[in-house]
Amino acid sequence: MALAVIGSLDASGGRAFAQGASTPIQSPQDAACRNEARAKVFVTPDPKGLGLYGIGRQIYVACMRRLQPAAVRRVRNR
């Protein structure tokens, strides 16, 4: 019985996997957003046909933007 490996070869000849499988969790916000993406990826509509990875990526990025502190704008005095 053969074992299937999911992934593709990148330019260097190594395996390219989804970000969640290859990079360690960097922060509590990262962990929370990964969990949110996992929980929502199968129930989110896909009208653009992005696929599960694309939808999960959108959910993750939106979550990270939402959890980051608001940018502070500096006003210069002239």
SVG drawing of the C-alpha trace seen along z (x, -y; Angstrom):
<svg xmlns="http://www.w3.org/2000/svg" viewBox="-22 -75 39 77">
<polyline fill="none" stroke="black" stroke-width="0.4" points="0.0,0.0 1.5,-3.3 1.2,-6.4 0.2,-9.6 2.0,-12.8 0.1,-16.0 2.3,-18.9 4.2,-20.1 7.8,-20.7 9.0,-24.2 11.8,-25.8 14.5,-24.5 13.3,-20.9 11.9,-20.7 8.4,-20.2 6.0,-23.2 3.3,-22.7 0.5,-24.9 1.7,-27.5 0.0,-26.0 1.8,-22.7 5.3,-24.1 5.6,-27.1 5.5,-27.1 2.9,-29.3 4.4,-32.8 2.0,-34.4 -1.3,-34.0 -3.0,-36.0 -1.5,-33.6 -2.8,-30.6 -6.3,-32.1 -6.5,-33.0 -5.4,-29.6 -8.1,-28.1 -10.7,-30.5 -9.7,-29.6 -9.9,-25.9 -13.4,-26.3 -14.8,-28.4 -13.2,-27.0 -15.8,-24.3 -18.9,-26.5 -17.8,-29.6 -19.3,-30.0 -16.9,-29.9 -18.5,-31.9 -15.1,-32.7 -14.0,-29.0 -10.8,-29.6 -10.8,-26.2 -10.3,-25.4 -6.8,-26.7 -7.7,-30.1 -10.8,-30.5 -8.8,-29.5 -6.1,-32.0 -8.7,-34.8 -10.2,-34.0 -6.7,-33.9 -5.6,-37.2 -8.8,-39.0 -8.5,-37.7 -4.9,-38.8 -5.8,-42.3 -8.7,-42.5 -6.5,-41.5 -3.6,-43.9 -3.6,-47.1 -4.8,-50.1 -2.0,-52.0 -1.0,-55.2 -1.0,-58.2 1.5,-61.0 0.6,-64.5 3.5,-66.7 3.6,-70.2 4.8,-72.7"/>
</svg>
